[in-house]
Amino acid sequence: GQIAALYAAESAAPDATIPKVDKLVLTDAVIFDPNGPVTWPPPDRKPSGLAPASVEEYRQGLAHGLFVNPAFATEAYARDVYQMLISYHSAPTAAALFSGAGGTAVRDYLRDHLKDIQIPTLVVWGSEDKIIPVTSGEYIHRTIAGSKYVVVPECGHAPGMEKPSMYVDLVVPFLGQ
């Protein structure tokens, strides 16, 4: 979501050299309300599940951090994502990326430019997101003029996975308008 919002803001500039965006959907985007709580990275700078010792340790991190319903943190899903983490990122690289190293400048820049997004925008948030608080979704909605904001009840950080039917029912009509 952070990258999509940044692209949409950049494409809105009068001198933009990248194609403009027609519509934007932001789902639990990593854009914090500057006056709200910052829940990522965790204060101990050790995000659970980032460099887990086992698939089961990673599954437990997903069950208690990403989803409201721990049943979504299946062994198969945890194994697939765990293998991607191991394959594409060394533990130090992943830890640096997700612990916020170098991220503050991007987050501050994006916050300054959210107001530049002038296209229809749908902001979708899980009501129980433990990674990015719902106050951040409210902030994005207040900052992007004319945006639509929907909170998905009993849902964590991944509405498209936890509540796929509801998510599709929100996104498809929005994109088709």
N, C-alpha and C positions, 0 to 999 in steps of 0.2 A: 504494500500500500504506500509506503514511504516513497518508493521509486516512482510509482504511478503518479502520485501527487506532485512530486518534483518535476516529472516530465510534463504534466499538464500545466504547471505554473510556468515552466521554461518555454513551452510552446506558445503561451499566450503573449509573450513579449513581442513588441512591434518589429524588432529586428531578428526574430527567431529564425533559425535555419533548419529547424526540425518540423516535421508535419504537425499540424494542429490536431488536437484531440476534440472529438464531438461530444463525448460523454465520459463520465468518470464514476467508477464504483470503488469506494474505499471500504474495506472490510477489516475491522480491528487493526487499522494501520498504526505503525510505530511512530506516532506523532503525539507527544505528550502535551497536555494542557500546562502552560508555564506556571499556572497558579495551583495546579493539582498535584496529587501524589505521583511520584516517579517510581514505578514498580519494576522497571527493567533498565539496567541490569540489577540483580539483587544486591543488597548492601554488602554482602560478603564477596561480591564479584565472582561468584561461582555458580553460574546458572545450572540448575539441576538438569541432568540429562545431556549436557553439552559435550562432555567427554566421559560418558558412563563406562564403567568397567565391564558391563555385560548388557545384553539385550533386555534382561529382566529389570535391571536397574533403570534403563531408559524407559521401559514400559511403565514402571512405577512413577517416574517423573512425569510422563504424559498423563497418566491416570489422575494425578493429583495437581497438575498445573495447567494443562492444555484444555482438558475436557471437564464438563460438569458431570457427565455420565461416564464413569471409569470403564464401562463396557466398550467404549470406542477405542480404548487403548489396548487393542488386541495384540497378541504376540506377533502375528503376521505383520501388522502395521508397524509395530515397534522394530521388528527385525529389518523391514525394508528401509525405514528411515535411518536406523542405526547404521546399516550398511552404507547408505549414501554419505552419512557423516564421516565414517571411517574412510570411504573411498575418495571423497572429494576434499576433505579437510583434515589436516593434521590437528590434533587436539590443541596445540598452541595457537594455530591460525584461527580455528573456530572460536576458541576462548577470547582471543583478541577482538575478533569481529563482533561477537555477541556481547562482550562485556562493555561495549561502548567506546573502545579505542578508536579515536578519530571520528566518532559519531556525533560529538557535541556540535561541531561546526556545521555539519549537514543538518542536524535537527534545528539549530538556531536559524540557519538560512531558510529552511523550509517554512518554519513558523512565520518568518518575515514575509514570505511570498505566497502563503495560502490564500491571502486576500486577492491575489492576482488571478486565481482560478475563476473564470467567468463562464463556465460551461455547466450544463445540468450535471449535478453531482448527487449520487446516492451514497449515504454514509450508513453502513450496517455494522451493528455492534452486538456482541454477546453480553447479556445482562450480568453474567457472572465471570467475565474475563478477569483472570488473575494476573495476566501478563501486562496488558494495557488497560487501565481502568476506564469504565464507562464515561467518566468525566472528560476523558480525552476525546471521545466521540462527540460529546456535547460541544466541546471547544472547537473541533473541526467544523461542525455544523454551524456554529455561530460565526465562524470566521469566513467560510465560503458562502457568499451571498446566494440566496435562493436554493441552497442545498436541501435535500430531503434526508431526514434522520430517522432510522428505525432501530429499535432495540429488540433483539430476539430473546424472548424469555427463556429462562432455564438453559442457558447456552454459555459456553466458555469462549475461548479465543478462536474457535474455528466454526463459525455458523454454517459454512458450506458443507462441513463434514457432519456436524452434530444435528443440524436441522436442515438437511438438503432440500426437502420439498418446500419448506417455508422460504429458504434462501432463493431457490429458483423462482418461486412465485413473486418474490420481490424484484429480482434482478431482470428477468426476461421481459416483463412489461415495461420496466424502466428503460431498458435498452431499445425496445421496440417503439417507444413514443416518438 
